[in-house]
Amino acid sequence: DMFVDLLRSAHGEKLLRMKAVVKLSDNPDRPLVLHGVQNIFHTPERLAAWPDPSDQRTRMVLITKDLPEAFVQDLFAAFTGAP
């Protein structure tokens, strides 16, 4: 939520759509689903289980306008503390 809020507050007009399935440490067997279109973001929901039990990776798809992919990747890496 905090990463999406940061992206929306800084570049909300450039964020057209976002979909994500996220693995969280507090309940890794039940992924969190995020979905938003422009300024309308639905309340995050937990799935009962992963759609594909053999693939439990976090996935995030952003459709943007005039926002380079590298910028979003670098922002996410900085937010999560990844090198």
Secondary structure as GFF3:
##gff-version 3
##sequence-region A 1 83
A	DSSP	alpha_helix	2	11	.	.	.	ID=ss1
A	DSSP	three_ten_helix	12	14	.	.	.	ID=ss2
A	DSSP	beta_strand	15	22	.	.	.	ID=ss3
A	DSSP	beta_strand	32	37	.	.	.	ID=ss4
A	DSSP	beta_strand	40	41	.	.	.	ID=ss5
A	DSSP	beta_strand	45	46	.	.	.	ID=ss6
A	DSSP	beta_strand	59	64	.	.	.	ID=ss7
A	DSSP	alpha_helix	69	80	.	.	.	ID=ss8
###
